């Protein structure tokens, strides 16, 4: 099972201080990878770094707002200079603004597209340029969504951005295969995090999720972490341009025959 080990690797995880990002970072560290965590809030970064220190791996944190896309290249260069070049990139940072499509503003649209798509592309590009220059292989994992494939109401910008992430993943996989860079994505189902607390504490919505999901439960950040280890490791060297949906089977069914 050595193909699944990440010893002597360095992984960069955006939005890595909590929720899905922290779950992925934890699994990567447990598999042997050193970590660079990027997130906006320095306090949660400090807490995450302290927690991950128990893995015995090297943990570095950078407070940065991924919406500042013009400075992503500078951030990446700083990380390379101070820590070293990452072998693995996880584009997890993201956000949304919900509402009926007819009421959303251009600012709402730009906020979501900029954070969820443009920032991911800019960091992918910085990562790939370094890998190409150094003639080293690399692994990119983008975070897609159930809404890369299907849509819930009042989520037009988010659905557009995550559909874009699916196609961006495929496009970059094709462009960069010749350089030994694998580009894949993970599509989370309904995951129980602090961000989704209002949903899983809503009895009616919780019941609907468990009814709709064949495994009849919410996912956890750990579920996604194990998938990330696979996509970050040598075990997935012949896998690229794919979206791995970790959704308990939700996308595969209309749901049970009765509600």
C-alpha positions as CSV (number, residue, x, y, z in Angstrom):
1,X,0.0,0.0,0.0
2,X,3.0,2.3,-0.3
3,X,1.5,3.9,-3.4
4,X,-1.0,5.6,-1.0
5,X,1.7,7.1,1.2
6,X,2.6,10.8,0.8
7,X,5.9,10.9,2.7
8,X,8.3,13.7,1.6
9,X,5.5,15.5,-0.1
10,X,4.2,19.0,0.5
11,X,0.5,19.8,0.1
12,X,-1.0,23.3,-0.2
13,X,-4.7,23.4,0.9
14,X,-6.8,26.5,0.6
15,X,-9.6,27.0,3.0
16,X,-7.7,24.6,5.1
17,X,-8.5,25.9,8.6
18,X,-11.9,24.2,9.1
19,X,-14.6,22.0,7.7
20,X,-13.9,20.2,4.5
21,X,-10.5,21.8,4.0
22,X,-9.3,20.8,7.5
23,X,-10.6,17.2,7.0
24,X,-8.6,16.9,3.8
25,X,-5.5,18.4,5.3
26,X,-5.7,16.0,8.3
27,X,-5.9,13.0,6.0
28,X,-3.0,14.2,3.9
29,X,-0.9,14.7,7.0
30,X,-1.8,11.3,8.3
31,X,-0.7,9.8,5.0
32,X,2.7,11.5,5.4
33,X,2.5,14.9,3.8
34,X,3.7,18.2,5.1
35,X,1.2,21.0,4.9
36,X,0.7,24.6,3.9
37,X,-2.7,25.9,5.0
38,X,-4.1,29.1,3.5
39,X,-7.3,30.7,4.9
40,X,-8.6,34.2,5.6
41,X,-9.0,34.0,9.4
42,X,-5.6,33.9,11.3
43,X,-7.3,32.7,14.5
44,X,-8.8,29.6,12.9
45,X,-5.5,29.0,11.1
46,X,-3.6,29.0,14.4
47,X,-6.1,26.6,15.9
48,X,-5.8,24.3,12.8
49,X,-2.0,24.4,12.8
50,X,-1.9,23.5,16.5
51,X,-4.3,20.6,16.0
52,X,-2.4,19.2,13.0
53,X,1.0,19.5,14.8
54,X,0.0,16.3,16.6
55,X,0.6,14.4,13.3
56,X,4.3,15.2,13.6
57,X,4.4,16.7,10.2
58,X,5.6,20.2,9.2
59,X,2.7,22.6,9.2
60,X,2.9,26.2,7.9
61,X,0.0,28.7,7.7
62,X,-0.7,31.7,5.6
63,X,-3.5,34.2,6.2
64,X,-4.8,35.3,2.7
65,X,-8.1,36.2,1.1
66,X,-8.4,34.1,-2.1
67,X,-10.7,36.8,-3.6
68,X,-7.5,38.9,-4.1
69,X,-6.8,37.0,-7.3
70,X,-4.2,39.6,-8.5
71,X,-1.9,38.6,-5.6
72,X,-2.3,34.8,-5.8
73,X,0.9,34.5,-7.9
74,X,2.8,36.5,-5.3
75,X,1.4,34.3,-2.5
76,X,2.5,31.1,-4.3
77,X,6.0,32.5,-5.0
78,X,6.3,33.4,-1.3
79,X,5.4,29.9,-0.3
80,X,7.9,28.4,-2.7
81,X,10.6,30.7,-1.4
82,X,9.9,30.2,2.3
83,X,8.7,26.6,2.5
84,X,9.4,24.9,-0.8
85,X,7.4,24.0,-3.9
86,X,4.2,22.1,-3.2
87,X,3.8,18.7,-4.8
88,X,0.0,18.7,-4.2
89,X,-2.6,21.5,-4.5
90,X,-6.1,21.3,-3.1
91,X,-8.3,24.2,-4.2
92,X,-11.0,24.1,-1.4
93,X,-11.6,27.8,-0.6
94,X,-15.1,28.9,-1.8
95,X,-18.3,30.6,-1.0
96,X,-21.8,31.4,-2.2
97,X,-24.5,34.0,-2.3
98,X,-28.0,32.6,-2.5
99,X,-31.2,34.1,-3.7
100,X,-33.7,33.9,-6.6
101,X,-31.8,34.5,-9.8
102,X,-33.9,37.5,-10.7
103,X,-32.9,39.3,-7.5
104,X,-29.1,38.7,-7.5
105,X,-26.8,41.6,-8.3
106,X,-23.8,41.6,-10.6
107,X,-21.7,41.9,-7.4
108,X,-23.3,38.7,-6.1
109,X,-22.4,36.9,-9.3
110,X,-18.8,38.3,-9.4
111,X,-18.2,37.4,-5.8
112,X,-19.0,33.8,-6.3
113,X,-17.4,33.3,-9.7
114,X,-14.2,35.1,-8.6
115,X,-13.8,33.1,-5.4
116,X,-14.9,29.7,-6.7
117,X,-13.5,29.7,-10.2
118,X,-11.0,32.5,-10.9
119,X,-9.0,32.0,-7.7
120,X,-8.8,28.3,-8.4
121,X,-7.6,28.8,-11.9
122,X,-5.0,31.4,-10.8
123,X,-3.6,29.0,-8.2
124,X,-3.7,26.0,-10.5
125,X,-1.7,28.1,-13.1
126,X,0.9,29.2,-10.6
127,X,1.3,25.6,-9.4
128,X,1.6,24.2,-12.9
129,X,4.1,26.9,-14.0
130,X,6.4,25.9,-11.2
131,X,6.0,22.1,-11.9
132,X,6.7,22.6,-15.6
133,X,9.8,24.8,-14.9
134,X,11.2,22.3,-12.4
135,X,10.3,19.3,-14.5
136,X,8.4,17.7,-11.6
137,X,5.1,15.9,-11.5
138,X,2.2,17.2,-9.5
139,X,-1.3,16.6,-8.3
140,X,-4.1,19.1,-8.3
141,X,-7.4,18.4,-6.5
142,X,-10.3,20.9,-7.1
143,X,-13.4,20.9,-5.0
144,X,-16.5,20.5,-7.2
145,X,-20.0,19.9,-5.9
146,X,-23.3,18.0,-6.4
147,X,-24.2,21.2,-8.2
148,X,-21.5,20.5,-10.8
149,X,-24.2,18.0,-12.0
150,X,-27.5,19.1,-10.7
151,X,-29.1,22.2,-9.1
152,X,-31.0,23.4,-6.1
153,X,-33.1,26.5,-6.4
154,X,-31.7,30.0,-5.5
155,X,-28.1,29.0,-6.2
156,X,-27.4,30.2,-9.8
157,X,-23.9,31.7,-9.3
158,X,-22.7,28.7,-7.2
159,X,-24.1,26.1,-9.6
160,X,-22.4,28.0,-12.5
161,X,-19.1,28.2,-10.7
162,X,-19.1,24.5,-9.7
163,X,-20.2,23.4,-13.2
164,X,-17.2,25.5,-14.4
165,X,-14.9,23.8,-11.9
166,X,-15.9,20.4,-13.4
167,X,-15.0,21.6,-16.9
168,X,-11.9,23.5,-15.8
169,X,-10.7,20.3,-14.2
170,X,-11.1,18.4,-17.4
171,X,-9.5,21.1,-19.5
172,X,-6.4,21.5,-17.3
173,X,-6.0,17.7,-17.1
174,X,-5.8,17.6,-20.9
175,X,-3.4,20.6,-21.1
176,X,-1.0,19.4,-18.4
177,X,-0.9,15.6,-18.8
178,X,2.2,16.0,-20.9
179,X,3.9,17.6,-18.0
180,X,3.0,14.8,-15.5
181,X,0.4,16.9,-13.7
182,X,-2.8,15.1,-12.7
183,X,-5.9,17.3,-12.3
184,X,-9.0,15.8,-10.6
185,X,-11.8,17.0,-8.4
186,X,-13.8,15.8,-5.5
187,X,-17.6,16.4,-5.5
188,X,-18.9,16.4,-1.9
189,X,-22.4,15.4,-1.1
190,X,-24.1,16.8,1.9
191,X,-21.3,17.1,4.4
192,X,-21.8,17.9,8.1
193,X,-19.6,20.9,9.0
194,X,-20.0,24.1,11.0
195,X,-20.9,25.8,7.7
196,X,-23.8,23.5,7.1
197,X,-24.9,23.4,10.8
198,X,-28.2,25.3,10.1
199,X,-29.1,22.6,7.5
200,X,-28.3,19.5,9.5
201,X,-29.9,20.9,12.6
202,X,-33.1,21.6,10.6
203,X,-35.1,18.4,11.3
204,X,-37.0,18.5,8.0
205,X,-33.9,19.1,5.9
206,X,-32.0,16.5,7.8
207,X,-34.7,14.0,7.1
208,X,-34.7,14.9,3.4
209,X,-31.0,14.4,3.1
210,X,-31.1,11.0,4.8
211,X,-34.1,10.0,2.6
212,X,-32.4,11.2,-0.6
213,X,-29.0,9.6,0.2
214,X,-28.8,5.8,-0.3
215,X,-26.3,5.6,2.7
216,X,-28.9,7.5,4.7
217,X,-26.5,9.8,6.5
218,X,-24.5,13.0,6.1
219,X,-21.0,12.8,4.9
220,X,-18.0,13.9,7.1
221,X,-14.9,15.8,6.2
222,X,-13.0,12.6,6.9
223,X,-14.9,10.9,4.1
224,X,-13.5,13.5,1.7
225,X,-10.1,13.3,3.3
226,X,-9.7,9.7,2.3
227,X,-10.7,10.4,-1.3
228,X,-8.1,13.2,-1.4
229,X,-5.3,10.9,-0.2
230,X,-6.1,8.7,-3.2
231,X,-6.1,11.5,-5.7
232,X,-2.9,13.0,-4.2
233,X,-1.0,9.8,-4.2
234,X,0.8,7.6,-6.7
235,X,-2.2,5.2,-6.6
236,X,-4.1,7.6,-8.9
237,X,-1.3,8.2,-11.4
238,X,-3.5,7.1,-14.4
239,X,-6.5,9.0,-13.2
240,X,-7.0,12.6,-14.5
241,X,-9.8,14.8,-15.6
242,X,-12.2,13.1,-13.3
243,X,-14.7,14.2,-10.6
244,X,-15.0,11.8,-7.7
245,X,-18.3,12.3,-6.1
246,X,-18.3,11.4,-2.4
247,X,-22.0,11.7,-1.9
248,X,-23.3,8.4,-0.4
249,X,-24.8,7.6,-3.8
250,X,-27.1,10.7,-3.9
251,X,-26.5,11.5,-7.6
252,X,-27.2,7.9,-8.6
253,X,-30.9,7.8,-7.5
254,X,-34.2,9.6,-7.7
255,X,-34.6,8.6,-4.0
256,X,-36.7,5.9,-2.3
257,X,-40.1,5.1,-3.7
258,X,-41.9,6.8,-0.7
259,X,-41.2,9.9,1.4
